[in-house]
Amino acid sequence: MARRRGGTYAEQRERRRAVDDPELVLAAALRFLEARARSVAEVRRRLTQAGYQPALVDGAIERLVELGMLDDAAFARSWIESRDRARPRAERALRQELAVKGVERVVVDRLLDERSAVDGAAERDVNAALMLLERQRRTLEREPDPRRRRQKAYGLLARHGFDGDACRDAIDRWNEDRLVDPSEGDGIP
């Protein structure tokens, strides 16, 4: 087995555990933030798993928060906007994704409430579901049986966190837009 350039992971963690310079930990955090914005919990998890001392990790995170480079609310807002634009998800799925990222529930609730105040959570979910169906149109239209196509569409939406009402409403609208008789393939109770 070939050795890594800096040694094994265990050796690297031991070297990092011996680090007592907060600037090195801050530099590691900044490198982690280069690719995309992250939550405080993600940065803490990454630095801790890398082997840095917890006190230095806390100091680096405090400094990044002071500098405005680490902000859970801004991170969550950009995550939600990105999902709305590129990979539509239901509100429930967004909550779950942000919880996995370590964003506090209070922050997520506030941001999603603001978002829902604009056009309502149910309508936004249906619109997001329609975007997803449109994106998968060619795949869904390969299914010749309308009932099976509707079931596949429902499954697709359910896997993306949409509830039953949003799935049904979106599929009905999608079929209307395609000028399909909804009674011909109603495979969903």
C-alpha positions as CSV (number, residue, x, y, z in Angstrom):
1,M,0.0,0.0,0.0
2,A,1.4,3.4,-1.0
3,R,1.9,5.9,1.8
4,R,0.3,9.3,1.5
5,R,2.5,12.3,0.9
6,G,2.0,13.6,4.5
7,G,1.9,10.2,6.1
8,T,-1.1,8.2,7.1
9,Y,-4.3,9.8,8.3
10,A,-3.5,8.8,11.9
11,E,0.0,10.4,11.6
12,Q,-1.5,13.6,10.1
13,R,-4.1,13.8,13.0
14,E,-1.3,13.4,15.6
15,R,0.7,16.2,14.0
16,R,-2.5,18.4,14.0
17,R,-3.2,17.5,17.6
18,A,0.2,18.9,18.5
19,V,-0.5,22.2,16.7
20,D,-0.8,25.1,19.1
21,D,-0.8,28.0,16.6
22,P,-4.4,29.3,16.1
23,E,-3.4,30.7,12.7
24,L,-2.8,27.2,11.3
25,V,-6.3,26.1,12.4
26,L,-7.8,29.3,11.0
27,A,-5.9,28.6,7.7
28,A,-7.3,25.1,7.6
29,A,-10.8,26.4,8.2
30,L,-10.4,29.0,5.4
31,R,-9.3,26.3,3.0
32,F,-12.4,24.3,3.8
33,L,-14.5,27.4,3.1
34,E,-12.9,28.0,-0.3
35,A,-15.1,25.6,-2.2
36,R,-18.5,26.8,-0.9
37,A,-20.2,28.4,2.1
38,R,-20.5,26.0,5.1
39,S,-22.4,26.0,8.4
40,V,-20.7,26.4,11.7
41,A,-21.3,22.8,12.6
42,E,-19.7,21.6,9.3
43,V,-16.6,23.6,9.9
44,R,-16.4,22.4,13.6
45,R,-16.9,18.8,12.5
46,R,-14.2,19.0,9.8
47,L,-11.6,20.6,12.0
48,T,-12.3,18.3,14.9
49,Q,-12.1,15.2,12.7
50,A,-8.8,16.5,11.2
51,G,-7.4,16.3,14.8
52,Y,-7.1,19.9,15.8
53,Q,-7.5,20.8,19.5
54,P,-11.1,21.7,20.4
55,A,-10.0,25.0,22.0
56,L,-8.2,26.1,18.8
57,V,-11.2,25.0,16.7
58,D,-13.5,27.1,18.9
59,G,-11.2,30.1,18.5
60,A,-11.0,29.7,14.7
61,I,-14.8,29.5,14.5
62,E,-15.3,32.5,16.7
63,R,-12.9,34.5,14.5
64,L,-14.6,33.4,11.3
65,V,-18.0,34.4,12.8
66,E,-16.5,37.8,13.8
67,L,-15.2,38.3,10.2
68,G,-18.6,37.4,8.8
69,M,-17.2,34.5,6.9
70,L,-19.3,32.0,8.9
71,D,-23.0,32.7,9.3
72,D,-25.6,29.9,9.6
73,A,-28.5,32.2,8.6
74,A,-26.7,33.4,5.4
75,F,-25.6,29.8,4.7
76,A,-29.1,28.5,5.1
77,R,-30.6,31.3,3.0
78,S,-28.2,30.6,0.1
79,W,-28.8,26.9,0.4
80,I,-32.6,27.3,0.2
81,E,-32.2,29.7,-2.8
82,S,-29.8,27.3,-4.5
83,R,-32.2,24.4,-4.0
84,D,-35.2,26.4,-5.3
85,R,-33.3,27.4,-8.4
86,A,-31.4,24.2,-9.3
87,R,-32.7,21.1,-7.4
88,P,-36.2,21.8,-6.2
89,R,-37.1,20.2,-2.8
90,A,-40.1,20.3,-0.6
91,E,-40.0,22.3,2.6
92,R,-39.7,19.1,4.6
93,A,-36.7,18.0,2.6
94,L,-35.0,21.4,3.0
95,R,-35.5,21.2,6.8
96,Q,-33.9,17.8,6.8
97,E,-30.9,18.8,4.6
98,L,-30.2,21.8,6.8
99,A,-30.5,19.8,10.0
100,V,-27.9,17.4,8.6
101,K,-25.7,20.4,7.9
102,G,-26.0,21.4,11.5
103,V,-28.1,24.6,11.1
104,E,-30.2,25.2,14.2
105,R,-33.9,24.5,13.8
106,V,-34.9,28.1,14.9
107,V,-32.9,29.6,12.1
108,V,-34.4,27.2,9.5
109,D,-37.9,27.8,10.8
110,R,-37.5,31.6,10.5
111,L,-36.1,31.4,7.0
112,L,-38.7,29.0,5.7
113,D,-41.4,31.1,7.3
114,E,-40.1,34.2,5.5
115,R,-40.0,32.2,2.3
116,S,-43.6,30.9,2.8
117,A,-44.9,34.4,3.5
118,V,-44.1,35.4,0.0
119,D,-46.3,32.9,-1.8
120,G,-47.3,30.2,0.7
121,A,-45.5,27.0,1.4
122,A,-48.0,24.8,-0.4
123,E,-47.9,26.8,-3.6
124,R,-44.1,27.0,-3.5
125,D,-44.0,23.2,-3.0
126,V,-46.3,22.6,-5.9
127,N,-44.3,24.9,-8.1
128,A,-41.0,23.2,-7.1
129,A,-42.6,19.8,-7.9
130,L,-43.7,21.1,-11.3
131,M,-40.1,22.2,-12.0
132,L,-38.9,18.7,-11.1
133,L,-41.5,17.0,-13.2
134,E,-40.6,19.2,-16.1
135,R,-36.9,18.5,-15.7
136,Q,-37.8,14.7,-15.8
137,R,-40.3,15.0,-18.6
138,R,-38.5,12.9,-21.1
139,T,-37.9,10.1,-18.7
140,L,-41.5,10.1,-17.5
141,E,-42.9,10.2,-21.1
142,R,-41.0,7.1,-22.0
143,E,-43.5,5.2,-20.0
144,P,-46.4,4.4,-22.4
145,D,-48.9,3.5,-19.7
146,P,-50.5,6.7,-18.2
147,R,-51.2,5.0,-14.9
148,R,-47.6,3.8,-14.5
149,R,-46.3,7.2,-15.6
150,R,-48.4,8.9,-12.9
151,Q,-47.1,6.4,-10.3
152,K,-43.5,7.1,-11.4
153,A,-44.1,10.8,-11.2
154,Y,-45.6,10.4,-7.7
155,G,-42.6,8.3,-6.6
156,L,-40.2,10.9,-8.0
157,L,-41.8,13.7,-6.1
158,A,-42.2,11.7,-2.9
159,R,-38.5,10.9,-2.9
160,H,-37.8,14.6,-3.1
161,G,-39.8,15.2,0.1
162,F,-43.1,16.4,-1.3
163,D,-46.2,15.4,0.6
164,G,-49.2,13.6,-1.0
165,D,-51.2,16.8,-1.6
166,A,-48.4,18.6,-3.3
167,C,-47.6,15.5,-5.4
168,R,-51.3,15.1,-6.5
169,D,-51.7,18.8,-7.3
170,A,-48.4,19.0,-9.2
171,I,-49.1,15.9,-11.3
172,D,-52.6,17.1,-12.1
173,R,-51.3,20.5,-13.2
174,W,-48.5,18.9,-15.2
175,N,-51.0,16.7,-16.9
176,E,-53.2,19.7,-17.7
177,D,-50.3,21.5,-19.2
178,R,-49.6,18.5,-21.3
179,L,-53.3,18.3,-22.3
180,V,-53.7,14.8,-20.8
181,D,-57.0,13.6,-19.5
182,P,-56.4,13.1,-15.7
183,S,-59.0,10.3,-15.5
184,E,-57.0,8.2,-18.0
185,G,-54.2,7.5,-15.6
186,D,-55.2,8.1,-12.1
187,G,-53.1,5.5,-10.4
188,I,-52.9,7.5,-7.2
189,P,-55.7,7.3,-4.6
